[in-house]
Amino acid sequence: MKPTRSLLLAASAALVLFLVGGGLAVKVGAADNTYRRVVLFSEILGLIMDNYVDPVDAERLLRGAYEGMLGGLDPNSAYLSAEEVASWKAGGDANLVGPGVSILKSRRTLQIVAVKANSPAEEAGVAAGDHLRLIDGEPLGDLSLRQARRLLLGKPGTTVTLGILRPRDGFTRKEFRLGRAARRDDPYTLDVRRGVALLTVADPGRVDVDALSEELHEVRSRGIERLLLDLRNVSDGDPRQIAAIAGLFASGKLLRLRNRAGDVLESLTGPPGEPTWSGPVDVLVNYATAGGAEALATVVKRSREATVYGETTFGLGSEPKLVEFENGAGVLVSHAIWETDGGETWNEHGVEPDRKVEGEGDDFAAIQADQLHRVLDLISGEVSDDTEAEEEAA
């Protein structure tokens, strides 16, 4: 039997109270007009159900309202049906792998911001800048970023079908059936360019920090004093994954997770003693730097007075939690934000570069290469100036 109109309105009102009242009934009152908003919401639903020209599927209408409210908050928030709640709770298998794409969500659009080297996605021709519309035929507009990321994952050897829009080709539609495979690209590379150590991080979760520490010591032993940390297109990790990497450049209290009441829910601390790299550090970021990579950039900037080059980052610093309802449905809602021990956060506004540097080129790879070239021009010029000043002083 379908729920009655009154029951549907009551259920919708309960969810609205949770969302606009901060999840606590005691916050609802005339002072902040929350109660009036809930009444208005219910009245609008009633008017639609009584007056719309065609019969209205009330459950579908309400779901659209819930998705609209939560989708307008941030990329991590979403309404989940009972089936989606069960799927969410069953997720998190560390052995699951994807097709080799990184995605971010902005204004309800899921965009592929990076394609991993040597991945099925790269081999098939998927490109950064493509808009992701469908995963295995399912529309994605109302899913949270984390839900969409989970849909990409599966057991190695399985396939996933992506439906995309390609803006640079007049928003043509394309479909790719891709295999899922463990990542084959290097989690990081470290080399020296024009007297500057260049550390490019691709996958923070796979970085062997001890091995990287030894490589950094070896580079310093060759007389290299300055390092550029390239965090462009790193969007998949969270702050917990980068804590060990941050410890190579900073010590003491690094990051904390704080809720709206100001309570610290979790803290991340670097190793005791001096950091591995004691020389000057610069950071390179872009619009696809998100989450844990933004945390790393912020920690290095704050603790080492690093100069940040590039473009404003994405601004993903919230932590979602699942709240379930009696009918099995639920909501994912951001309940806390990550920040440094000094209170700096990148959530929503991103990390602003100290020196804005953009690249030019005919395609994504050329633009990326040109941007790096321009930043190295700036940094290596400063290195040369410092060397000349030392020689003159001597």
Residue pairs with C-beta under 8 A, 6 or more apart in sequence:
2 58
2 59
3 11
3 58
3 59
5 46
5 49
5 58
8 45
8 58
8 59
8 62
9 42
9 45
9 46
11 62
11 327
12 41
12 42
12 45
12 62
12 65
12 66
13 38
13 41
13 42
14 325
15 66
15 325
15 331
16 37
16 38
16 41
16 69
17 25
17 28
17 34
17 38
18 323
18 331
19 69
19 70
19 331
19 333
20 34
20 37
20 38
21 27
21 28
21 34
22 260
23 323
23 333
27 34
28 34
28 35
28 38
29 35
30 36
41 65
45 58
45 61
45 62
45 65
48 56
48 61
49 56
49 58
49 61
63 79
63 81
66 79
66 331
67 78
67 79
67 142
69 79
70 77
70 78
70 79
70 144
70 331
70 332
70 333
71 77
71 78
71 108
71 141
71 142
73 333
73 334
74 318
74 334
74 348
75 104
75 105
75 106
75 144
75 145
75 316
76 144
76 145
76 146
76 316
76 318
76 319
76 320
76 332
76 334
77 144
77 320
77 331
77 332
77 333
77 334
78 142
78 143
78 144
78 147
78 331
78 332
79 142
79 329
79 330
79 331
80 88
80 147
80 322
80 329
80 330
80 331
80 332
81 328
81 329
82 327
82 328
82 329
84 147
85 322
85 324
85 328
85 329
85 330
86 328
87 150
88 147
88 150
88 322
88 330
88 332
89 322
91 150
93 153
95 155
95 156
96 153
96 154
96 155
96 180
97 153
97 154
97 155
97 156
97 180
97 181
97 182
97 183
98 149
98 152
98 153
98 154
98 160
98 180
99 119
99 120
99 121
99 126
99 152
99 160
99 162
99 178
99 179
99 180
99 181
100 115
100 116
100 119
100 120
100 121
100 122
100 126
100 178
100 181
100 183
101 112
101 114
101 115
101 116
101 119
101 121
101 126
101 132
101 152
101 162
102 112
102 113
102 114
102 115
102 116
102 233
102 234
102 235
102 236
102 288
103 110
103 111
103 112
103 113
103 132
103 145
103 148
103 149
103 152
103 235
104 110
104 111
104 113
104 145
104 235
104 288
104 290
104 314
104 316
105 111
105 144
105 145
105 148
106 314
108 141
108 142
109 131
110 131
110 132
110 133
110 140
110 143
110 145
110 148
111 129
111 130
111 131
111 132
112 126
112 127
112 128
112 129
112 130
112 131
112 132
112 164
113 128
113 233
113 235
113 287
113 288
114 128
114 233
114 234
114 235
114 288
115 121
115 122
115 126
115 127
115 128
116 122
116 183
116 185
116 202
117 184
117 185
117 202
118 184
118 185
119 181
119 183
119 184
119 185
120 178
120 179
120 180
120 181
121 176
121 178
124 176
124 178
125 176
126 162
126 164
126 176
126 178
127 166
127 364
128 233
128 288
128 364
129 166
129 167
129 168
129 364
130 164
130 165
130 166
130 167
130 174
131 164
131 165
131 166
131 167
131 171
132 140
132 148
132 162
132 163
132 164
133 139
133 140
133 163
133 164
133 165
133 173
134 140
134 161
134 162
134 163
135 148
135 151
135 152
135 160
135 161
135 162
135 163
136 151
136 160
136 161
137 161
137 163
138 151
140 148
140 151
143 151
144 320
144 332
145 316
146 320
146 332
147 332
149 236
151 160
152 160
153 180
154 160
154 180
155 180
156 180
156 181
156 182
157 179
157 180
157 181
158 179
158 180
159 177
159 178
159 179
159 180
160 177
160 178
160 180
161 175
161 176
161 177
161 178
162 175
162 176
162 178
163 173
163 174
163 175
164 173
164 174
164 175
164 176
165 171
165 172
165 173
165 174
166 172
166 173
166 174
183 203
183 206
185 202
185 203
186 202
187 201
187 202
187 203
187 204
187 205
187 206
187 207
187 208
188 199
188 200
188 201
188 202
188 203
188 207
188 212
189 198
189 199
189 200
189 202
190 197
190 198
190 199
190 200
190 212
190 215
190 216
190 219
191 197
191 198
192 198
192 219
192 222
192 224
193 376
193 380
194 376
194 379
194 380
194 383
195 224
195 226
195 380
195 383
195 384
196 224
196 226
196 227
196 228
196 376
196 379
196 380
196 383
197 216
197 219
197 224
197 226
197 227
197 228
198 227
198 228
198 230
198 376
199 212
199 216
199 227
199 228
199 229
199 230
200 230
201 207
201 229
201 230
201 231
201 234
201 245
201 293
201 296
202 234
203 234
203 236
203 237
204 234
204 237
204 241
204 242
204 245
204 292
204 293
204 296
205 236
205 237
205 241
207 244
207 245
209 244
209 245
209 247
209 248
212 245
212 248
213 248
213 276
216 227
216 248
216 276
216 277
217 276
219 227
220 277
220 278
220 279
224 279
225 279
225 280
225 383
226 279
226 280
226 281
226 282
226 379
226 383
227 277
227 279
227 280
227 281
227 282
228 281
228 282
228 283
228 284
228 375
228 376
228 379
229 249
229 281
229 282
229 283
229 284
229 296
229 297
229 300
229 306
230 284
230 372
231 283
231 284
231 285
231 289
231 293
231 296
231 297
232 284
232 285
232 286
232 288
232 289
232 310
232 368
232 371
233 286
233 288
233 289
233 368
234 288
234 289
234 290
234 292
234 293
235 288
235 289
235 290
235 291
235 293
235 314
235 316
236 291
236 292
237 291
237 292
237 293
238 291
238 292
238 295
239 255
239 257
239 268
239 291
239 292
239 295
239 338
240 268
240 292
241 292
242 292
242 293
242 295
242 296
243 254
243 255
243 268
243 269
243 270
245 296
246 254
246 255
246 268
246 270
246 295
246 296
246 299
246 300
247 254
247 270
247 271
247 275
248 275
248 276
248 277
249 275
249 276
249 277
249 281
249 299
249 300
249 303
249 304
250 270
250 275
250 299
250 300
250 303
250 304
251 270
251 271
251 272
251 273
251 274
251 275
251 303
252 269
252 270
252 303
252 341
253 267
253 268
253 269
253 270
253 341
254 268
254 269
254 270
254 299
254 303
254 340
254 341
255 267
255 268
255 295
255 299
255 338
255 339
255 340
255 341
256 264
256 266
256 267
256 268
256 338
256 339
256 340
256 341
257 264
257 265
257 266
257 267
257 319
257 336
257 337
257 338
258 264
258 265
258 336
258 337
258 338
258 339
259 265
259 335
259 336
260 335
260 336
265 336
280 304
280 306
281 300
281 304
281 306
282 306
282 307
282 308
282 309
282 375
282 379
283 297
283 300
283 301
283 306
283 307
283 308
283 309
284 308
284 309
284 310
284 371
284 372
284 375
285 293
285 294
285 297
285 308
285 309
285 310
285 311
285 313
285 351
285 353
286 310
286 311
286 313
286 371
287 311
287 312
287 313
287 314
288 314
289 297
289 310
289 313
289 314
289 351
290 313
290 314
290 315
290 316
291 314
291 316
291 317
293 313
294 313
294 314
294 315
294 316
294 317
294 346
294 350
294 351
295 317
295 338
295 346
297 308
297 313
297 346
297 351
298 340
298 344
298 345
298 346
298 351
299 340
300 306
301 308
301 351
302 340
302 342
302 344
307 354
307 355
308 351
308 352
308 353
308 354
308 355
309 353
309 354
309 355
309 357
309 375
309 378
310 353
310 356
310 357
310 371
310 375
311 353
311 356
311 357
311 358
312 350
312 351
312 352
312 353
313 346
313 350
313 351
314 350
315 346
315 347
315 348
315 349
315 350
316 346
316 347
317 337
317 338
317 339
317 345
317 346
317 347
317 348
318 334
318 336
318 337
318 338
318 347
319 334
319 335
319 336
319 337
319 338
320 332
320 333
320 334
320 335
321 332
321 333
321 335
321 336
322 330
322 331
322 332
323 330
323 331
323 332
323 333
324 330
337 345
337 347
338 345
338 346
338 347
339 345
339 347
355 378
357 371
357 374
357 375
357 378
358 371
359 366
359 367
359 368
359 369
359 370
359 371
359 372
359 373
359 374
360 366
360 367
360 370
361 367
361 368
361 369
361 370
